[in-house]
Amino acid sequence: MESFPPSKMALRYVPPLTFLKCTSCGTENSRTFKEEDYVFKKTNEICPKCGNNEMLIVAIYVKEKEKKALS
């Protein structure tokens, strides 16, 4: 049985993103994932819009790379 080397796509690491929502104004923001992140965790991060110091983690996922269309 032949063994094939892993594809370049399998070797490339894409860091997960954490999406936060302000508990005051509802603004959504994203940042790179931190080890202690989990969905519905309240953080002491500052909202970039209203300055509130409580944000809620609403999603964590890896963004897929967009495929380029061939012309």
PDB file of N, CA, C and O in Angstrom:
ATOM      1  N   MET A   1       0.840  -1.181   0.000  1.00  0.00           N
ATOM      2  CA  MET A   1       0.000   0.000   0.000  1.00  0.00           C
ATOM      3  C   MET A   1       0.887   1.247   0.000  1.00  0.00           C
ATOM      4  O   MET A   1       1.807   1.358   0.810  1.00  0.00           O
ATOM      5  N   GLU A   2       0.606   2.185  -0.910  1.00  0.00           N
ATOM      6  CA  GLU A   2       1.409   3.394  -1.030  1.00  0.00           C
ATOM      7  C   GLU A   2       1.018   4.422   0.026  1.00  0.00           C
ATOM      8  O   GLU A   2      -0.140   4.520   0.432  1.00  0.00           O
ATOM      9  N   SER A   3       2.007   5.174   0.451  1.00  0.00           N
ATOM     10  CA  SER A   3       1.760   6.248   1.406  1.00  0.00           C
ATOM     11  C   SER A   3       2.055   7.577   0.720  1.00  0.00           C
ATOM     12  O   SER A   3       3.132   7.759   0.152  1.00  0.00           O
ATOM     13  N   PHE A   4       1.119   8.490   0.772  1.00  0.00           N
ATOM     14  CA  PHE A   4       1.284   9.793   0.143  1.00  0.00           C
ATOM     15  C   PHE A   4       1.603  10.835   1.205  1.00  0.00           C
ATOM     16  O   PHE A   4       1.073  10.777   2.315  1.00  0.00           O
ATOM     17  N   PRO A   5       2.474  11.798   0.865  1.00  0.00           N
ATOM     18  CA  PRO A   5       2.769  12.861   1.841  1.00  0.00           C
ATOM     19  C   PRO A   5       1.547  13.743   2.053  1.00  0.00           C
ATOM     20  O   PRO A   5       0.718  13.881   1.153  1.00  0.00           O
ATOM     21  N   PRO A   6       1.429  14.337   3.228  1.00  0.00           N
ATOM     22  CA  PRO A   6       0.274  15.216   3.480  1.00  0.00           C
ATOM     23  C   PRO A   6       0.296  16.416   2.538  1.00  0.00           C
ATOM     24  O   PRO A   6       1.362  16.884   2.138  1.00  0.00           O
ATOM     25  N   SER A   7      -0.862  16.893   2.200  1.00  0.00           N
ATOM     26  CA  SER A   7      -0.956  18.043   1.296  1.00  0.00           C
ATOM     27  C   SER A   7      -0.490  19.307   2.011  1.00  0.00           C
ATOM     28  O   SER A   7      -0.434  19.349   3.240  1.00  0.00           O
ATOM     29  N   LYS A   8      -0.157  20.334   1.235  1.00  0.00           N
ATOM     30  CA  LYS A   8       0.267  21.609   1.817  1.00  0.00           C
ATOM     31  C   LYS A   8      -0.852  22.221   2.650  1.00  0.00           C
ATOM     32  O   LYS A   8      -0.594  22.893   3.648  1.00  0.00           O
ATOM     33  N   MET A   9      -2.096  21.985   2.237  1.00  0.00           N
ATOM     34  CA  MET A   9      -3.244  22.535   2.957  1.00  0.00           C
ATOM     35  C   MET A   9      -3.330  21.947   4.367  1.00  0.00           C
ATOM     36  O   MET A   9      -3.683  22.649   5.314  1.00  0.00           O
ATOM     37  N   ALA A  10      -3.006  20.655   4.506  1.00  0.00           N
ATOM     38  CA  ALA A  10      -3.089  19.999   5.806  1.00  0.00           C
ATOM     39  C   ALA A  10      -1.992  20.492   6.749  1.00  0.00           C
ATOM     40  O   ALA A  10      -2.159  20.441   7.967  1.00  0.00           O
ATOM     41  N   LEU A  11      -0.885  20.962   6.206  1.00  0.00           N
ATOM     42  CA  LEU A  11       0.231  21.403   7.032  1.00  0.00           C
ATOM     43  C   LEU A  11       0.104  22.847   7.502  1.00  0.00           C
ATOM     44  O   LEU A  11       0.792  23.248   8.441  1.00  0.00           O
ATOM     45  N   ARG A  12      -0.754  23.628   6.876  1.00  0.00           N
ATOM     46  CA  ARG A  12      -0.881  25.047   7.203  1.00  0.00           C
ATOM     47  C   ARG A  12      -1.829  25.242   8.386  1.00  0.00           C
ATOM     48  O   ARG A  12      -2.986  24.824   8.336  1.00  0.00           O
ATOM     49  N   TYR A  13      -1.337  25.878   9.447  1.00  0.00           N
ATOM     50  CA  TYR A  13      -2.149  26.128  10.638  1.00  0.00           C
ATOM     51  C   TYR A  13      -2.886  27.452  10.496  1.00  0.00           C
ATOM     52  O   TYR A  13      -2.278  28.477  10.188  1.00  0.00           O
ATOM     53  N   VAL A  14      -4.182  27.429  10.717  1.00  0.00           N
ATOM     54  CA  VAL A  14      -4.993  28.645  10.697  1.00  0.00           C
ATOM     55  C   VAL A  14      -5.523  28.851  12.113  1.00  0.00           C
ATOM     56  O   VAL A  14      -6.283  28.019  12.610  1.00  0.00           O
ATOM     57  N   PRO A  15      -5.135  29.947  12.770  1.00  0.00           N
ATOM     58  CA  PRO A  15      -5.571  30.153  14.154  1.00  0.00           C
ATOM     59  C   PRO A  15      -7.069  30.443  14.245  1.00  0.00           C
ATOM     60  O   PRO A  15      -7.618  31.145  13.396  1.00  0.00           O
ATOM     61  N   PRO A  16      -7.727  29.906  15.268  1.00  0.00           N
ATOM     62  CA  PRO A  16      -9.154  30.186  15.455  1.00  0.00           C
ATOM     63  C   PRO A  16      -9.385  31.642  15.862  1.00  0.00           C
ATOM     64  O   PRO A  16      -8.502  32.293  16.421  1.00  0.00           O
ATOM     65  N   LEU A  17     -10.586  32.133  15.572  1.00  0.00           N
ATOM     66  CA  LEU A  17     -10.987  33.483  15.954  1.00  0.00           C
ATOM     67  C   LEU A  17     -12.052  33.406  17.036  1.00  0.00           C
ATOM     68  O   LEU A  17     -12.892  32.507  17.027  1.00  0.00           O
ATOM     69  N   THR A  18     -12.013  34.349  17.967  1.00  0.00           N
ATOM     70  CA  THR A  18     -13.022  34.477  19.010  1.00  0.00           C
ATOM     71  C   THR A  18     -13.856  35.709  18.690  1.00  0.00           C
ATOM     72  O   THR A  18     -13.314  36.793  18.472  1.00  0.00           O
ATOM     73  N   PHE A  19     -15.177  35.541  18.662  1.00  0.00           N
ATOM     74  CA  PHE A  19     -16.082  36.656  18.391  1.00  0.00           C
ATOM     75  C   PHE A  19     -16.760  37.068  19.683  1.00  0.00           C
ATOM     76  O   PHE A  19     -17.340  36.245  20.391  1.00  0.00           O
ATOM     77  N   LEU A  20     -16.672  38.380  19.982  1.00  0.00           N
ATOM     78  CA  LEU A  20     -17.223  38.930  21.216  1.00  0.00           C
ATOM     79  C   LEU A  20     -18.338  39.909  20.903  1.00  0.00           C
ATOM     80  O   LEU A  20     -18.339  40.552  19.854  1.00  0.00           O
ATOM     81  N   LYS A  21     -19.295  40.017  21.833  1.00  0.00           N
ATOM     82  CA  LYS A  21     -20.404  40.958  21.693  1.00  0.00           C
ATOM     83  C   LYS A  21     -20.484  41.780  22.971  1.00  0.00           C
ATOM     84  O   LYS A  21     -20.441  41.235  24.074  1.00  0.00           O
ATOM     85  N   CYS A  22     -20.600  43.099  22.814  1.00  0.00           N
ATOM     86  CA  CYS A  22     -20.707  43.995  23.967  1.00  0.00           C
ATOM     87  C   CYS A  22     -22.043  43.759  24.665  1.00  0.00           C
ATOM     88  O   CYS A  22     -23.082  43.671  24.011  1.00  0.00           O
ATOM     89  N   THR A  23     -22.015  43.658  25.992  1.00  0.00           N
ATOM     90  CA  THR A  23     -23.246  43.438  26.755  1.00  0.00           C
ATOM     91  C   THR A  23     -24.072  44.710  26.885  1.00  0.00           C
ATOM     92  O   THR A  23     -25.230  44.654  27.297  1.00  0.00           O
ATOM     93  N   SER A  24     -23.488  45.861  26.538  1.00  0.00           N
ATOM     94  CA  SER A  24     -24.197  47.130  26.647  1.00  0.00           C
ATOM     95  C   SER A  24     -24.803  47.582  25.319  1.00  0.00           C
ATOM     96  O   SER A  24     -26.009  47.809  25.230  1.00  0.00           O
ATOM     97  N   CYS A  25     -23.961  47.714  24.283  1.00  0.00           N
ATOM     98  CA  CYS A  25     -24.447  48.268  23.011  1.00  0.00           C
ATOM     99  C   CYS A  25     -24.633  47.220  21.913  1.00  0.00           C
ATOM    100  O   CYS A  25     -25.218  47.524  20.873  1.00  0.00           O
ATOM    101  N   GLY A  26     -24.151  46.001  22.121  1.00  0.00           N
ATOM    102  CA  GLY A  26     -24.344  44.936  21.136  1.00  0.00           C
ATOM    103  C   GLY A  26     -23.331  44.898  20.006  1.00  0.00           C
ATOM    104  O   GLY A  26     -23.481  44.106  19.076  1.00  0.00           O
ATOM    105  N   THR A  27     -22.300  45.738  20.062  1.00  0.00           N
ATOM    106  CA  THR A  27     -21.267  45.743  19.027  1.00  0.00           C
ATOM    107  C   THR A  27     -20.519  44.417  19.034  1.00  0.00           C
ATOM    108  O   THR A  27     -20.182  43.893  20.096  1.00  0.00           O
ATOM    109  N   GLU A  28     -20.260  43.872  17.836  1.00  0.00           N
ATOM    110  CA  GLU A  28     -19.509  42.626  17.725  1.00  0.00           C
ATOM    111  C   GLU A  28     -18.087  42.923  17.285  1.00  0.00           C
ATOM    112  O   GLU A  28     -17.849  43.807  16.462  1.00  0.00           O
ATOM    113  N   ASN A  29     -17.145  42.176  17.844  1.00  0.00           N
ATOM    114  CA  ASN A  29     -15.729  42.368  17.588  1.00  0.00           C
ATOM    115  C   ASN A  29     -15.072  40.993  17.552  1.00  0.00           C
ATOM    116  O   ASN A  29     -15.602  40.046  18.132  1.00  0.00           O
ATOM    117  N   SER A  30     -13.928  40.866  16.880  1.00  0.00           N
ATOM    118  CA  SER A  30     -13.224  39.585  16.863  1.00  0.00           C
ATOM    119  C   SER A  30     -11.762  39.786  17.229  1.00  0.00           C
ATOM    120  O   SER A  30     -11.207  40.876  17.086  1.00  0.00           O
ATOM    121  N   ARG A  31     -11.156  38.709  17.703  1.00  0.00           N
ATOM    122  CA  ARG A  31      -9.733  38.695  18.033  1.00  0.00           C
ATOM    123  C   ARG A  31      -9.248  37.252  17.932  1.00  0.00           C
ATOM    124  O   ARG A  31     -10.051  36.332  17.769  1.00  0.00           O
ATOM    125  N   THR A  32      -7.938  37.057  18.029  1.00  0.00           N
ATOM    126  CA  THR A  32      -7.420  35.695  17.982  1.00  0.00           C
ATOM    127  C   THR A  32      -7.818  34.948  19.256  1.00  0.00           C
ATOM    128  O   THR A  32      -7.957  35.541  20.326  1.00  0.00           O
ATOM    129  N   PHE A  33      -7.995  33.659  19.117  1.00  0.00           N
ATOM    130  CA  PHE A  33      -8.409  32.783  20.207  1.00  0.00           C
ATOM    131  C   PHE A  33      -7.352  32.748  21.307  1.00  0.00           C
ATOM    132  O   PHE A  33      -6.153  32.714  21.029  1.00  0.00           O
ATOM    133  N   LYS A  34      -7.807  32.756  22.554  1.00  0.00           N
ATOM    134  CA  LYS A  34      -6.936  32.583  23.721  1.00  0.00           C
ATOM    135  C   LYS A  34      -7.286  31.245  24.365  1.00  0.00           C
ATOM    136  O   LYS A  34      -8.429  30.795  24.283  1.00  0.00           O
ATOM    137  N   GLU A  35      -6.312  30.615  25.001  1.00  0.00           N
ATOM    138  CA  GLU A  35      -6.467  29.271  25.568  1.00  0.00           C
ATOM    139  C   GLU A  35      -7.673  29.145  26.509  1.00  0.00           C
ATOM    140  O   GLU A  35      -8.324  28.100  26.526  1.00  0.00           O
ATOM    141  N   GLU A  36      -7.979  30.175  27.281  1.00  0.00           N
ATOM    142  CA  GLU A  36      -9.067  30.094  28.273  1.00  0.00           C
ATOM    143  C   GLU A  36     -10.437  30.483  27.718  1.00  0.00           C
ATOM    144  O   GLU A  36     -11.403  30.545  28.478  1.00  0.00           O
ATOM    145  N   ASP A  37     -10.548  30.745  26.413  1.00  0.00           N
ATOM    146  CA  ASP A  37     -11.825  31.150  25.812  1.00  0.00           C
ATOM    147  C   ASP A  37     -12.824  29.999  25.724  1.00  0.00           C
ATOM    148  O   ASP A  37     -12.446  28.857  25.459  1.00  0.00           O
ATOM    149  N   TYR A  38     -14.092  30.306  25.948  1.00  0.00           N
ATOM    150  CA  TYR A  38     -15.198  29.380  25.700  1.00  0.00           C
ATOM    151  C   TYR A  38     -16.455  30.206  25.440  1.00  0.00           C
ATOM    152  O   TYR A  38     -16.561  31.346  25.893  1.00  0.00           O
ATOM    153  N   VAL A  39     -17.401  29.625  24.711  1.00  0.00           N
ATOM    154  CA  VAL A  39     -18.623  30.332  24.326  1.00  0.00           C
ATOM    155  C   VAL A  39     -19.449  30.666  25.568  1.00  0.00           C
ATOM    156  O   VAL A  39     -19.564  29.847  26.480  1.00  0.00           O
ATOM    157  N   PHE A  40     -20.019  31.859  25.600  1.00  0.00           N
ATOM    158  CA  PHE A  40     -20.827  32.439  26.678  1.00  0.00           C
ATOM    159  C   PHE A  40     -20.006  32.896  27.889  1.00  0.00           C
ATOM    160  O   PHE A  40     -20.571  33.188  28.943  1.00  0.00           O
ATOM    161  N   LYS A  41     -18.684  32.959  27.746  1.00  0.00           N
ATOM    162  CA  LYS A  41     -17.833  33.485  28.817  1.00  0.00           C
ATOM    163  C   LYS A  41     -17.884  35.013  28.781  1.00  0.00           C
ATOM    164  O   LYS A  41     -17.785  35.614  27.712  1.00  0.00           O
ATOM    165  N   LYS A  42     -18.037  35.635  29.943  1.00  0.00           N
ATOM    166  CA  LYS A  42     -17.987  37.093  30.044  1.00  0.00           C
ATOM    167  C   LYS A  42     -16.537  37.489  30.301  1.00  0.00           C
ATOM    168  O   LYS A  42     -15.880  36.957  31.195  1.00  0.00           O
ATOM    169  N   THR A  43     -16.050  38.442  29.490  1.00  0.00           N
ATOM    170  CA  THR A  43     -14.668  38.896  29.622  1.00  0.00           C
ATOM    171  C   THR A  43     -14.638  40.352  30.071  1.00  0.00           C
ATOM    172  O   THR A  43     -15.640  41.061  29.978  1.00  0.00           O
ATOM    173  N   ASN A  44     -13.494  40.783  30.553  1.00  0.00           N
ATOM    174  CA  ASN A  44     -13.317  42.172  30.990  1.00  0.00           C
ATOM    175  C   ASN A  44     -12.687  43.025  29.899  1.00  0.00           C
ATOM    176  O   ASN A  44     -12.010  44.009  30.194  1.00  0.00           O
ATOM    177  N   GLU A  45     -12.902  42.656  28.644  1.00  0.00           N
ATOM    178  CA  GLU A  45     -12.351  43.426  27.529  1.00  0.00           C
ATOM    179  C   GLU A  45     -13.218  44.649  27.263  1.00  0.00           C
ATOM    180  O   GLU A  45     -14.428  44.629  27.487  1.00  0.00           O
ATOM    181  N   ILE A  46     -12.587  45.705  26.787  1.00  0.00           N
ATOM    182  CA  ILE A  46     -13.280  46.978  26.566  1.00  0.00           C
ATOM    183  C   ILE A  46     -13.884  47.028  25.169  1.00  0.00           C
ATOM    184  O   ILE A  46     -13.225  46.691  24.185  1.00  0.00           O
ATOM    185  N   CYS A  47     -15.142  47.449  25.092  1.00  0.00           N
ATOM    186  CA  CYS A  47     -15.845  47.605  23.817  1.00  0.00           C
ATOM    187  C   CYS A  47     -15.219  48.766  23.045  1.00  0.00           C
ATOM    188  O   CYS A  47     -15.039  49.848  23.605  1.00  0.00           O
ATOM    189  N   PRO A  48     -14.881  48.557  21.755  1.00  0.00           N
ATOM    190  CA  PRO A  48     -14.285  49.645  20.978  1.00  0.00           C
ATOM    191  C   PRO A  48     -15.260  50.781  20.659  1.00  0.00           C
ATOM    192  O   PRO A  48     -14.828  51.876  20.301  1.00  0.00           O
ATOM    193  N   LYS A  49     -16.566  50.539  20.784  1.00  0.00           N
ATOM    194  CA  LYS A  49     -17.563  51.559  20.442  1.00  0.00           C
ATOM    195  C   LYS A  49     -17.997  52.384  21.657  1.00  0.00           C
ATOM    196  O   LYS A  49     -17.914  53.612  21.634  1.00  0.00           O
ATOM    197  N   CYS A  50     -18.461  51.711  22.719  1.00  0.00           N
ATOM    198  CA  CYS A  50     -19.033  52.457  23.854  1.00  0.00           C
ATOM    199  C   CYS A  50     -18.128  52.509  25.086  1.00  0.00           C
ATOM    200  O   CYS A  50     -18.400  53.278  26.008  1.00  0.00           O
ATOM    201  N   GLY A  51     -17.053  51.704  25.124  1.00  0.00           N
ATOM    202  CA  GLY A  51     -16.141  51.733  26.259  1.00  0.00           C
ATOM    203  C   GLY A  51     -16.555  50.857  27.428  1.00  0.00           C
ATOM    204  O   GLY A  51     -15.870  50.837  28.450  1.00  0.00           O
ATOM    205  N   ASN A  52     -17.667  50.125  27.301  1.00  0.00           N
ATOM    206  CA  ASN A  52     -18.108  49.201  28.347  1.00  0.00           C
ATOM    207  C   ASN A  52     -17.007  48.162  28.565  1.00  0.00           C
ATOM    208  O   ASN A  52     -16.353  47.754  27.606  1.00  0.00           O
ATOM    209  N   ASN A  53     -16.792  47.727  29.809  1.00  0.00           N
ATOM    210  CA  ASN A  53     -15.713  46.780  30.079  1.00  0.00           C
ATOM    211  C   ASN A  53     -16.192  45.342  30.252  1.00  0.00           C
ATOM    212  O   ASN A  53     -15.542  44.559  30.945  1.00  0.00           O
ATOM    213  N   GLU A  54     -17.316  44.982  29.635  1.00  0.00           N
ATOM    214  CA  GLU A  54     -17.782  43.595  29.687  1.00  0.00           C
ATOM    215  C   GLU A  54     -18.240  43.151  28.300  1.00  0.00           C
ATOM    216  O   GLU A  54     -19.168  43.720  27.724  1.00  0.00           O
ATOM    217  N   MET A  55     -17.572  42.126  27.776  1.00  0.00           N
ATOM    218  CA  MET A  55     -17.928  41.562  26.474  1.00  0.00           C
ATOM    219  C   MET A  55     -18.222  40.079  26.676  1.00  0.00           C
ATOM    220  O   MET A  55     -17.668  39.442  27.571  1.00  0.00           O
ATOM    221  N   LEU A  56     -19.100  39.539  25.834  1.00  0.00           N
ATOM    222  CA  LEU A  56     -19.517  38.144  25.912  1.00  0.00           C
ATOM    223  C   LEU A  56     -19.003  37.408  24.684  1.00  0.00           C
ATOM    224  O   LEU A  56     -19.187  37.874  23.559  1.00  0.00           O
ATOM    225  N   ILE A  57     -18.352  36.251  24.890  1.00  0.00           N
ATOM    226  CA  ILE A  57     -17.892  35.443  23.759  1.00  0.00           C
ATOM    227  C   ILE A  57     -19.104  34.736  23.170  1.00  0.00           C
ATOM    228  O   ILE A  57     -19.776  33.966  23.856  1.00  0.00           O
ATOM    229  N   VAL A  58     -19.382  35.000  21.893  1.00  0.00           N
ATOM    230  CA  VAL A  58     -20.569  34.430  21.248  1.00  0.00           C
ATOM    231  C   VAL A  58     -20.230  33.335  20.241  1.00  0.00           C
ATOM    232  O   VAL A  58     -21.105  32.546  19.886  1.00  0.00           O
ATOM    233  N   ALA A  59     -18.981  33.265  19.770  1.00  0.00           N
ATOM    234  CA  ALA A  59     -18.602  32.229  18.806  1.00  0.00           C
ATOM    235  C   ALA A  59     -17.089  32.075  18.770  1.00  0.00           C
ATOM    236  O   ALA A  59     -16.343  33.022  19.017  1.00  0.00           O
ATOM    237  N   ILE A  60     -16.651  30.854  18.454  1.00  0.00           N
ATOM    238  CA  ILE A  60     -15.240  30.558  18.240  1.00  0.00           C
ATOM    239  C   ILE A  60     -15.172  29.650  17.025  1.00  0.00           C
ATOM    240  O   ILE A  60     -15.768  28.572  17.014  1.00  0.00           O
ATOM    241  N   TYR A  61     -14.445  30.085  16.002  1.00  0.00           N
ATOM    242  CA  TYR A  61     -14.299  29.209  14.836  1.00  0.00           C
ATOM    243  C   TYR A  61     -13.101  29.587  13.990  1.00  0.00           C
ATOM    244  O   TYR A  61     -12.505  30.650  14.162  1.00  0.00           O
ATOM    245  N   VAL A  62     -12.757  28.684  13.060  1.00  0.00           N
ATOM    246  CA  VAL A  62     -11.654  28.907  12.131  1.00  0.00           C
ATOM    247  C   VAL A  62     -12.239  29.431  10.836  1.00  0.00           C
ATOM    248  O   VAL A  62     -13.130  28.815  10.251  1.00  0.00           O
ATOM    249  N   LYS A  63     -11.739  30.560  10.395  1.00  0.00           N
ATOM    250  CA  LYS A  63     -12.218  31.166   9.152  1.00  0.00           C
ATOM    251  C   LYS A  63     -11.603  30.415   7.971  1.00  0.00           C
ATOM    252  O   LYS A  63     -10.385  30.245   7.900  1.00  0.00           O
ATOM    253  N   GLU A  64     -12.450  29.969   7.051  1.00  0.00           N
ATOM    254  CA  GLU A  64     -11.962  29.255   5.878  1.00  0.00           C
ATOM    255  C   GLU A  64     -11.386  30.232   4.876  1.00  0.00           C
ATOM    256  O   GLU A  64     -11.902  31.335   4.692  1.00  0.00           O
ATOM    257  N   LYS A  65     -10.313  29.814   4.233  1.00  0.00           N
ATOM    258  CA  LYS A  65      -9.693  30.658   3.218  1.00  0.00           C
ATOM    259  C   LYS A  65     -10.564  30.624   1.971  1.00  0.00           C
ATOM    260  O   LYS A  65     -11.018  29.561   1.547  1.00  0.00           O
ATOM    261  N   GLU A  66     -10.795  31.798   1.386  1.00  0.00           N
ATOM    262  CA  GLU A  66     -11.624  31.874   0.186  1.00  0.00           C
ATOM    263  C   GLU A  66     -10.846  31.352  -1.013  1.00  0.00           C
ATOM    264  O   GLU A  66      -9.662  31.647  -1.177  1.00  0.00           O
ATOM    265  N   LYS A  67     -11.522  30.576  -1.844  1.00  0.00           N
ATOM    266  CA  LYS A  67     -10.889  30.047  -3.046  1.00  0.00           C
ATOM    267  C   LYS A  67     -10.984  31.080  -4.157  1.00  0.00           C
ATOM    268  O   LYS A  67     -12.014  31.732  -4.331  1.00  0.00           O
ATOM    269  N   LYS A  68      -9.904  31.220  -4.902  1.00  0.00           N
ATOM    270  CA  LYS A  68      -9.886  32.170  -6.011  1.00  0.00           C
ATOM    271  C   LYS A  68     -10.529  31.525  -7.235  1.00  0.00           C
ATOM    272  O   LYS A  68     -10.257  30.368  -7.553  1.00  0.00           O
ATOM    273  N   ALA A  69     -11.366  32.269  -7.903  1.00  0.00           N
ATOM    274  CA  ALA A  69     -12.015  31.776  -9.115  1.00  0.00           C
ATOM    275  C   ALA A  69     -11.037  31.863 -10.280  1.00  0.00           C
ATOM    276  O   ALA A  69     -10.314  32.848 -10.428  1.00  0.00           O
ATOM    277  N   LEU A  70     -11.027  30.831 -11.091  1.00  0.00           N
ATOM    278  CA  LEU A  70     -10.164  30.826 -12.269  1.00  0.00           C
ATOM    279  C   LEU A  70     -10.830  31.589 -13.395  1.00  0.00           C
ATOM    280  O   LEU A  70     -12.018  31.405 -13.657  1.00  0.00           O
ATOM    281  N   SER A  71     -10.075  32.440 -14.060  1.00  0.00           N
ATOM    282  CA  SER A  71     -10.628  33.233 -15.163  1.00  0.00           C
ATOM    283  C   SER A  71     -10.442  32.518 -16.475  1.00  0.00           C
ATOM    284  O   SER A  71     -10.844  33.030 -17.520  1.00  0.00           O
TER     285      SER A  71
END
